[in-house]
C-alpha cells in the first residue's frame, strides 16, 4: 500500500513539475514577445499612403496625421511606458492627441496595454523632444482610457483586442482588432500608419 501511495505521489509531483515548467516556458515566450513588440513600436509614423489611396479610390479621406512614439522613463507608472503624440502632418504645431502607452505582462492574459490620457496635456506637449519630463509623472497626472488591450503575436504581426471578459467588442469575435503592429506598419482603429523614420 505504501509503495502504491509513493508511486501516486511521485506521479502527482511529476505532473505538477511539468505544469510549472509549462507555465515558465509560456512566461518566457510572453517576455520574448513583449521585448519584440517594444522594439518595433517606437518611431515616427504617418498615414500619407492611406490618404493617397483614399484619394485614388474616391473614398472619404482620412485626416493626414503624423504620429511619434517614444520610450520614456516613468517609474511611478511602470517599466514599459511610451509617450505618443499625434499631429497634423502638414503642421506639427497642431497637436491632435497626447497619450501614454503602458505595457506589462500578465501571467494569464499575456501582454496587456493600458492607454493613459493626461489630466493637463499642454504640460507634456512635445514630450518626445524632452523625455526627461516624464520622470516626474505621478498617478494624478494621468487616467486610464477605456479598456485595456491584450496583444497577441500572429506570425510577424502583433494584434491588439479588448479583453472580451471586461470589454466585449460590439462585433464579437469577428470585430476588427483595435490595433496591429508589424515591422514598419502600425494600424490604430481605421488609421494605417507607416514608419517614416
C-alpha positions in Angstrom: 0.0 0.0 0.0 2.8 2.4 0.9 4.6 1.7 -2.3 1.4 2.5 -4.3 1.0 5.7 -2.4 4.6 6.7 -3.1 4.1 6.0 -6.9 0.9 8.1 -6.9 2.6 10.9 -5.0 5.6 10.7 -7.4 3.3 10.9 -10.4 1.4 13.9 -9.0 4.7 15.7 -8.3 6.0 14.9 -11.8 2.8 16.3 -13.4 2.9 19.4 -11.2 6.6 20.0 -12.2 5.7 19.6 -15.8 2.8 22.1 -15.4 5.0 24.5 -13.6 7.6 24.2 -16.4 5.0 24.8 -19.0 3.9 28.0 -17.2 7.5 29.0 -17.0 8.0 28.3 -20.7 4.9 30.3 -21.6 6.1 33.2 -19.4 9.4 33.2 -21.3 7.5 33.3 -24.6 5.4 36.2 -23.4 8.6 38.0 -22.2 10.3 37.5 -25.6 7.2 38.7 -27.4 6.9 41.8 -25.2 10.6 42.6 -26.0 9.9 42.2 -29.7 6.8 44.4 -29.6 8.5 47.1 -27.6 11.4 47.1 -30.1 9.1 47.5 -33.1 6.8 50.2 -31.6 8.9 53.4 -31.1 9.4 55.7 -34.1 7.8 58.3 -36.3 4.8 57.3 -38.4 2.4 58.9 -40.9 -0.6 57.8 -42.8 0.3 59.6 -46.1 0.0 56.4 -48.1 -3.5 55.8 -46.8 -4.6 59.4 -47.6 -3.3 58.9 -51.2 -5.1 55.6 -51.5 -8.4 57.3 -50.3 -7.9 60.0 -53.0 -7.3 57.4 -55.8 -10.4 55.4 -54.7 -12.6 58.4 -54.4 -13.3 57.4 -50.7 -13.7 59.9 -47.9 -10.2 60.9 -47.0 -8.7 60.3 -43.6 -7.0 63.3 -42.0 -3.3 63.2 -42.7 -1.6 62.5 -39.4 1.9 62.2 -38.1 2.5 60.1 -35.1 5.6 59.9 -32.9 6.0 57.2 -30.2 9.0 57.5 -27.8 10.1 55.3 -24.9 10.1 57.3 -21.7 11.2 56.6 -18.1 8.2 56.9 -15.9 8.9 54.9 -12.7 5.7 55.7 -10.9 3.6 54.2 -13.8 5.6 51.2 -14.6 8.7 49.9 -16.6 7.4 49.9 -20.2 6.0 53.4 -20.9 5.8 55.2 -24.2 4.7 58.7 -25.0 2.6 59.1 -28.2 1.8 62.4 -29.9 -0.4 62.8 -33.0 0.0 65.9 -35.0 -1.4 67.2 -38.3 1.1 66.0 -40.9 1.3 69.5 -42.5 1.5 71.4 -39.2 3.4 69.8 -36.3 2.2 72.7 -34.1 -1.3 71.4 -34.4 -1.3 68.6 -31.8 -4.3 66.2 -32.1 -3.7 64.0 -29.1 -1.1 63.0 -26.5 -1.2 59.7 -24.7 0.9 57.3 -22.7 1.0 53.6 -23.6 1.9 51.3 -20.7 2.7 47.7 -21.2 3.0 44.8 -18.7 2.9 41.1 -18.6 0.0 39.3 -17.0 0.5 35.6 -16.1 -2.8 34.6 -17.6 -3.6 37.2 -20.3 -0.1 37.8 -21.7 0.9 41.3 -22.9 -1.5 43.9 -21.6 -1.6 47.6 -22.7 -3.1 50.4 -20.7 -3.7 53.7 -22.6 -3.4 56.8 -20.4 -4.7 60.3 -21.1 -3.1 63.3 -19.5 -5.0 65.5 -17.0 -3.1 68.5 -18.3 -2.0 67.7 -21.9 -0.3 71.0 -22.5 2.2 70.3 -19.7 3.6 67.3 -21.6 3.3 68.7 -25.2 6.3 67.7 -27.4 7.4 65.3 -24.7 9.3 63.2 -27.4 11.8 66.2 -27.5 12.1 66.3 -23.7 11.8 62.7 -22.4 13.3 63.8 -19.0 9.9 65.4 -18.2 8.3 62.0 -17.7 10.4 61.1 -14.7 8.1 63.4 -12.7 4.7 61.9 -13.9 2.6 60.7 -10.9 -0.7 58.8 -11.0 -2.7 62.0 -10.6 -1.2 63.3 -13.9 -3.0 60.6 -16.0 -6.1 58.4 -16.1 -6.6 55.2 -17.9 -8.7 55.4 -21.1 -11.3 52.8 -21.7 -10.4 49.2 -21.8 -7.1 47.5 -21.6 -5.8 45.9 -24.8 -4.4 42.3 -25.0 -1.7 41.9 -27.5 -1.1 38.5 -29.2 1.6 37.6 -31.8 0.3 36.1 -35.0 3.2 35.2 -37.3 5.2 38.5 -37.8 2.3 40.7 -36.6 1.1 41.7 -33.2 -2.7 42.1 -32.8 -4.4 44.0 -30.0 -8.0 43.4 -28.9 -10.1 44.4 -25.9 -10.3 41.8 -23.1 -13.6 40.1 -24.1 -14.5 39.4 -20.5 -14.1 43.0 -19.4 -14.9 44.9 -22.6 -16.6 42.8 -25.3 -16.4 44.3 -28.8 -19.9 45.0 -30.4 -18.9 42.9 -33.4 -18.0 39.9 -31.2 -15.1 37.7 -32.2 -15.4 38.9 -35.8 -14.8 42.6 -34.8 -11.6 44.0 -36.3 -8.7 44.4 -33.9 -8.2 47.7 -32.1 -4.5 47.9 -33.3 -1.9 45.9 -35.2 1.8 46.2 -35.3 4.2 44.7 -37.9 7.7 45.9 -38.9 7.3 49.4 -40.2 3.4 49.4 -40.0 1.1 50.4 -37.2 -2.7 50.3 -37.5 -4.9 52.0 -34.9 -8.6 51.8 -35.5 -9.0 52.6 -39.2 -5.8 54.7 -39.4 -2.9 52.9 -41.2 0.5 54.4 -40.3 3.8 53.6 -41.9 7.1 54.3 -40.2 8.6 57.4 -41.8 11.9 57.2 -39.8 
